[in-house]
Amino acid sequence: MSPPLTPQLASRLAEIEPFHVVVLVTRAKALEAQGRSIVSMVIGEPDFPTAEPIAEAGVRAIRSGNVRYTPGLGTGALRERIAQWYGTRYGVEVPASRVGVMPGSSGALLMTMGVLLSPGDEVLLADPGYPCNRHFVRAMEGRPVPIPVGPESAYQLTAALVERHWGPRTRAVMLASPSNPTGTVIDFGELAAIHEVVRRLGGTLIVDEIYHGLTYAGRDRTVLELADDVFVINSFSKYFGMTGWRLGWMVMPEAVAPEVEKLGQNLFISASDIAQQAALEAFSPEALQVHEQRREAFRAQRDFLVPRLRELGFRIPVEPTGAFYVYADCSALTDDSYGFCLDVLEQAGVAIAPGIDFGEHLASRHVRFSYPKPISVLAEGLARLERYLRSRS
């Protein structure tokens, strides 16, 4: 038998990085298997089970036996329910024909890049930012252009930055508000200014609103209040607590809906019918009451964590007002945040995410804490961190 040949791989793979945090998660699990206690503040996932009304709806869907392929843009019932949500939550009229239900917000982002980008087209993004965003761009043969941002702009792009970095191949600008990893929200006036620049220069604005609902200073405002020529990405994973169900949605300009549907039909046919039937209950009064209670729990966890991290020597120049992350400057403690995270895990039994996962700009000076954990768990993690830091001094 001939020896196996190694397939020649696509060149794009060289530019698509794995999650560095996976190394930490894998090691944490190995330490737990050895009997070590690990406090994990690393994964961006609500620490609550899916709300009971949603879970029960999923069970009913399975037991009914009526689980099938759905239309490529989702069931009519769920698209209508999402459209109604924009009316009741934001006071914005969004027709169901502009809503596409996808297998997670990841599917929505992939579809967005797939219909917007030709090979070599550029997308401007903030650095630091969610790492998969740049990889979605590259997977669709585009070129991500990370723009360094810092506390002076709340780690967000500005209209001036967009205009300064715009080039002949720029096709789109992607924002995230609230942001992963920083938990910051774009000022609505600045959002309007960015949209105006993008529109004037002939591009498309994409806004990740995945963490809407999990904000702690004023009401959420969607970019859809400003215009219909934008792409909005949202998810059932964060505010609605359905991470494992893998369901998200997009709101798109009316004219591109047939193209999104065509691409989605070919790539994944449709989102899970079970998840879609369950998600109808995510908007019920009973489920919304649960979501709001959990949002208040996240707020309390943030309010507990931030001042104590500052006391330990982490610099947090911008108060996170959304999501459930703290992006902390650890340069007073280390000049190698990745090595620091590895050592903290081994020595203190605390798992946190290194800045390198979220971009290149000052990555070695930052770590991300994910705080959807009971305050007692956060307190234990901070106590371990304090002992660790004292042992190094």
C-alpha positions, 0 to 999 in steps of 0.5 A: 500500500502506498504511503498516504499523501498529505493534501495540499491545503488552501493558502487562506488557512495560514491566516486563520488562527486557532483560539489560543484560549483553547490551549488554556481550556484544554489544560484547565480540563486536564488539571481538573481531571487530576483533581485540581480546582479551577476557577474559569473566567475564560469562556464567553458564555452565560452561566445559566441554563436555558430559560425553562419556557424555551427548553420546554418548547424545544422538548415539545418540538422533539416530541411532536415529530414535526421537525424538518428542514425549514426555509433557508431564511428560517421559519415564517413564525420566527422571522415574524417574531424577530421583526416584532421584537424590533418594534416592541424593543426599539420602536423600529419597523423591520419587515420579516422579509429582511430577517434571516435566521441562521445557524448561530450569529457565526452563520449570519456573519459568514453569509454577510461576508459571502454576499458582500465580498469579492476576492481582495475586498477589504473590511475595516475592524477594530483591534482588539475585537472578536477574532472570528470576525477577521477570519470570516472575512478571510474565509470569504477571500476578503482581507481584514484590516484591523485598526488599533483602538484604545481607551480614548475611543472606548476601544471602538472605531470612530468616524475619523478612524474609518475615513483615515483608513479607507482605501480603494478596496474597502468594501465594508466596516464592521462594528461591535456594540457592545464589544467582545472583548471590551464590553464597551458600547459605541456612542449613538452619535458616533455610530451615526457619524460612522454610518454617514462616512461609510455611506458617503464612501460607497461601503456597507456598515455591518453592526454586531449587536449580539450583546444587546440586552446585556447593557447596564447604562441606558437603553439599547439603540440599534443601528436600524434606527438610522438606516435600512442599508446596513447589516445587523447581526444578532444571536439567541446565545447571549441575552436569550441564553441559548448558546448550545442551540446554535441559533442567530439572525441577521437583518439585511437590506431587502434587495440582498435577501434572495442572495443570502437565501441562495448562499445559505441553502447551498452552505447549510440548507437551514438552521435547526428546526428544533432550535427555531421552534424553541426560540419562539418562546424566547420572546414570551413574557415568562422568558423575558422576565428570566432574561432580565433577572439574569441581566441584573445578576450580570450587572452585579457580577460586573460591579463586584469584579471591576473594582477588585481587579483594579485593587489587584493592579489591573488597569481598567480605564474604560468602564465596561457597560455591556456584555459580560467581559472586562478587558484589563491592562495587566502591564503593571504585572507582566509584559507577556499576557499569554505567559501570564495566563498560563502561569496563573492557570498552573499556579493559581488555578484561575483561567483567563483569556490572553489579549493575543486572542483578540488581535495584535494591538497591545495584546501582550499587555491585556487579558480578558475576564469573563464574569457570568459566574456567581459572585462567590466563584468570582471572589474565590478566583480573585482571592487566588489571584491575589495570593499568586500576585503576592507570591511573585512580589 
